[in-house]
């Protein structure tokens, strides 16, 4: 009996030595978990023994790292995980296409197809979303743009559909009357160039004075050519409203929107002297008596030096043009024709002729013969000699 016992014990020991302890490999396939004991060391064989298959586009992970299914395992404790490829639809501005990937997230899937994502890209669902079968992914890649604004060029990326949306996304919205080239509602330009045009409108108010009328009243207590303001006049006022448009600091348009009279002019009343007082003065060494003296601008002429188309030998009164004959404006001539005067440096004369005058100035034209002509272009004083004409001009203009 003892012999039989020892023989049985030896047999059991030998049997145990011939059956070594085999490793247990955990295999995960989706929700399926298999603890598989095997002598195999190649993942593809292990999966086959476990009744699992690995598709051409599936990914195998060994202890969390991507591994080749036909490479011998080198780990003592191994966990195999199968990530099966799924089909997704990628929707872009160019159309739709199917993507087959075993990536874990949307971002990894797109990267696997050579799509580099930028922060400004439009992607839905987001890059970190887990990949599932039949997932629809909408993707609009951003473009490089150059925005010219306020003297600077700002580079940005944008996936917007229109220029206006791109500017808002870049934090450079159009303000007030600002506009852009291309216009805000237009699609992004092919060359990527966007220009912001700063637009400002200003209202200008222009004031225009309305001259007042002057009423003259004769006053025998004032000497001739003396005036006294009895009631001061006040000019009226018109305000014109103009809208001025500036683009990038430069004026491009000006539009009058209307005008309004804000003040009526008020009439001025002036008293003018009608009292003649004879006075004396020593001029050119001579003592003369006069009743009026005026500052005038003097020129000179002769029969053939009158700026006319031909020579005119006679004055308007019919006398020959010679020294001592003076021309004045038509209004003066009507009231003062034949009036005796004295002009310093010229001498005694009478008003006998009519000339064109000089606008804005009291003017006389001193007559000469062609042989004795002397040019005059200067201010001087004309003295009116007695007697006083009955129809004189009280206020000379």
Steps between C-alpha positions, in 0.01 A plus 500: 500500500781741584659432165176578320460828699846625410452411135175700491666799667784498251249487214312805632822698543604417149160604368519836676849569366376431141213757531669838568293806618371682185456883498153652499452777240209742536341577165248784458280534193260786558287391795628142476770390748680165463763367743690268269766247606737414223854407408478728192708816499379663176188717539342380175521136624367594843201682345430201275509264797255731680269494199559864414601662171692819417379694196735663252426853635460393864763600754656271763621639831735305728503644850354824359756540220436443130662169402558280196278194521774281346780602738596275793387633836777606737287576803464270799145613571320598180165658429376507141236742385335512160380837363274428202483752215170682448360696207443872537381772262716810461307805378712789364430800273620281212247223566470176699723194527515185710785448744583159648710525815571322825606820675358575842405868438390721212826696512711180484292372209546819296869513581531144372369620165753783483265776614684748721260679730533867596331684783306714252362197310131419532457139622186333626497292705818627674835329457482318836169329421521117502466342158187290439368318197303715252618819673454812286786752525463855365834665428583838348874570489613850587685719252790739543382860467672841513291785639615855420371736767618824661835488320574141605480156341359239738540133401216272617344164422125465454246240393222759466279508195495879458741788548286650776497173698877470463552853636274432799683177570831685490376758751503778239131573442386780273388797710248766404536586131813291450504269200739256342638386166362249414166597656397335829239272339734371228687168530865495604718626213710256304819698567428521875530882503241696702512877544305681770393851403440725799212733415414815695234757425508846648248781492641842413298813570597794280381849588426750224435864578207682338591866446268755651353793310598858582255783500647849466330804653605857421620706797570869449686517831775276362758622252514348153669155501445464874286206606345394827354157573158551650416130529759229449412228256546132573573247227276196467632148528450185293628166631576233242519135611745283306572130549864414430606137454854384569649163409831406659539864604447644150198704397310323223166682489328814617122536486299805598195385696331836528528855621299704747480871562545540872503881515341770290717801408401829663524830311761760585406868508769757422476878502705677233606863503349759267661806653762660280788668680761680298855422607845611393823310450845570358567251221806510275580842654155636412222583739176353374143510628298181477173351627582126469820291496514128417769233482502357145715273289634697206596370157569702184415491130540690175316481166707205382577351842155406626520121453241533224504354149590837352579859597219710650591869487192639679344462844134408570426874537641566152820675607841378381687256723785691654640587839227648723231256377415222749297183445288337774245219515166548329308557826743766613492665160122531506514693829840666480551573130674839460601506869827684568759304697860510608732196500840529673781460249259543208337834564162655425254304287133444420305178474432458128523130412373149588718198566454140607636541850659243734258280696505565874689828475418868461677576174599784270680499165727802438498629142810590297582571143701228325807725506482588871378160632619395847408161650307497830433196718468618858271613777446872531245758624255685281374835625160622378501878449207738541235567392309195627288341224127487562467126422809368675528144627482507876631148549773406254546126437 
